[in-house]
């Protein structure tokens, strides 16, 4: 076997697993529709940020693939916080809407946390509501942030044994780092969380059997920072005029990893695929409440 073949065998194919997850979501949508239930996602897009517009389009295309109704509620960038609260309240009360997703970031004059908290927990496919975060902390994983859940699914698909392993999470965001650490801890890993103020980052990452990076800093994780045979999951993304990159120096780190996700094509597709399963779950929750 050539070195290239060996390297290829180490790559976690996020697109393939995401397709499998979306197929599962599509099957679940069909079952709901047989019962007269049509899952519907409304995305709330404030302003004209090109990246946000792109992310919303990607989510709507995924909805189309799995049979979920999708609508985009577009609001001007100068909308007041009070007006946006009113939009969320209306969507919460709309019985035809099963999921609400406010695309971040929001304009500076609007408190993101307050807006996210205003979404009904039952209609929160992102899993950002304090109710879901609190449930996660007591090992009751329902609707949880999609990126870390996607990472867990990738490890499941590739038969990565988490129990008893040393897991290091680089990044402490509410979207990736903190929930990722909780999910790993819930699966009996020994978890260390590192961040921008961590001294001697390498001393921690070199001990990781499982390393999850989610900082958005291009090639933060170098080959000499990784343990031989580690499983590397790169949830970071950075772009410049030359291309798109992850937190991990993929071309060099792959030499030491047993499994590794590429950027793009690794964790990213899983985030949207898991979102689709959460939209389905929201529809199921609301249907059971009727």
Secondary structure in CASP SS format (residue, H / E / C, confidence):
PFRMAT SS
TARGET T0000
AUTHOR 0000-0000-0000
METHOD secondary structure of the structure
MODEL  1
X C 1.00
X C 1.00
X H 1.00
X H 1.00
X H 1.00
X H 1.00
X H 1.00
X H 1.00
X H 1.00
X H 1.00
X E 1.00
X E 1.00
X C 1.00
X H 1.00
X H 1.00
X H 1.00
X H 1.00
X H 1.00
X H 1.00
X H 1.00
X H 1.00
X H 1.00
X H 1.00
X H 1.00
X H 1.00
X H 1.00
X H 1.00
X H 1.00
X H 1.00
X H 1.00
X H 1.00
X H 1.00
X H 1.00
X H 1.00
X C 1.00
X C 1.00
X C 1.00
X C 1.00
X C 1.00
X E 1.00
X E 1.00
X E 1.00
X E 1.00
X E 1.00
X E 1.00
X E 1.00
X C 1.00
X C 1.00
X C 1.00
X H 1.00
X H 1.00
X H 1.00
X H 1.00
X H 1.00
X H 1.00
X H 1.00
X H 1.00
X H 1.00
X H 1.00
X H 1.00
X H 1.00
X H 1.00
X H 1.00
X H 1.00
X H 1.00
X H 1.00
X C 1.00
X C 1.00
X E 1.00
X E 1.00
X E 1.00
X E 1.00
X E 1.00
X E 1.00
X E 1.00
X C 1.00
X C 1.00
X C 1.00
X C 1.00
X C 1.00
X H 1.00
X H 1.00
X H 1.00
X H 1.00
X H 1.00
X H 1.00
X H 1.00
X H 1.00
X H 1.00
X H 1.00
X H 1.00
X H 1.00
X H 1.00
X C 1.00
X C 1.00
X C 1.00
X C 1.00
X C 1.00
X E 1.00
X E 1.00
X E 1.00
X E 1.00
X C 1.00
X C 1.00
X C 1.00
X C 1.00
X C 1.00
X C 1.00
X C 1.00
X C 1.00
X C 1.00
X H 1.00
X H 1.00
X H 1.00
X H 1.00
X H 1.00
X H 1.00
X H 1.00
X C 1.00
X C 1.00
X H 1.00
X H 1.00
X H 1.00
X C 1.00
X C 1.00
X C 1.00
X C 1.00
X C 1.00
X C 1.00
X H 1.00
X H 1.00
X H 1.00
X H 1.00
X H 1.00
X H 1.00
X H 1.00
X H 1.00
X C 1.00
X C 1.00
X C 1.00
X C 1.00
X C 1.00
X C 1.00
X C 1.00
X C 1.00
X H 1.00
X H 1.00
X H 1.00
X H 1.00
X H 1.00
X H 1.00
X H 1.00
X H 1.00
X H 1.00
X H 1.00
X H 1.00
X H 1.00
X C 1.00
X C 1.00
X C 1.00
X C 1.00
X C 1.00
X C 1.00
X C 1.00
X C 1.00
X E 1.00
X E 1.00
X E 1.00
X E 1.00
X E 1.00
X C 1.00
X C 1.00
X C 1.00
X C 1.00
X C 1.00
X C 1.00
X H 1.00
X H 1.00
X H 1.00
X H 1.00
X H 1.00
X H 1.00
X H 1.00
X H 1.00
X H 1.00
X H 1.00
X C 1.00
X C 1.00
X C 1.00
X E 1.00
X E 1.00
X E 1.00
X E 1.00
X E 1.00
X C 1.00
X C 1.00
X C 1.00
X C 1.00
X C 1.00
X C 1.00
X H 1.00
X H 1.00
X H 1.00
X H 1.00
X H 1.00
X C 1.00
X C 1.00
X C 1.00
X C 1.00
X E 1.00
X E 1.00
X E 1.00
X E 1.00
X C 1.00
X C 1.00
X C 1.00
X C 1.00
X C 1.00
X C 1.00
X C 1.00
X E 1.00
X C 1.00
X H 1.00
X H 1.00
X H 1.00
X C 1.00
X C 1.00
X C 1.00
X C 1.00
X C 1.00
X E 1.00
X E 1.00
X E 1.00
X E 1.00
X C 1.00
X C 1.00
X C 1.00
X E 1.00
X E 1.00
X E 1.00
X C 1.00
X C 1.00
X E 1.00
X E 1.00
X E 1.00
X C 1.00
X C 1.00
X E 1.00
X C 1.00
X H 1.00
X H 1.00
X H 1.00
X H 1.00
X C 1.00
X C 1.00
X C 1.00
X C 1.00
X C 1.00
X E 1.00
X E 1.00
X E 1.00
X C 1.00
X C 1.00
X C 1.00
X C 1.00
X C 1.00
X H 1.00
X H 1.00
X H 1.00
X H 1.00
X H 1.00
X H 1.00
X H 1.00
X H 1.00
X H 1.00
X H 1.00
X H 1.00
X H 1.00
X H 1.00
X H 1.00
X H 1.00
X H 1.00
X H 1.00
X H 1.00
X H 1.00
X H 1.00
X H 1.00
X H 1.00
X H 1.00
X C 1.00
END
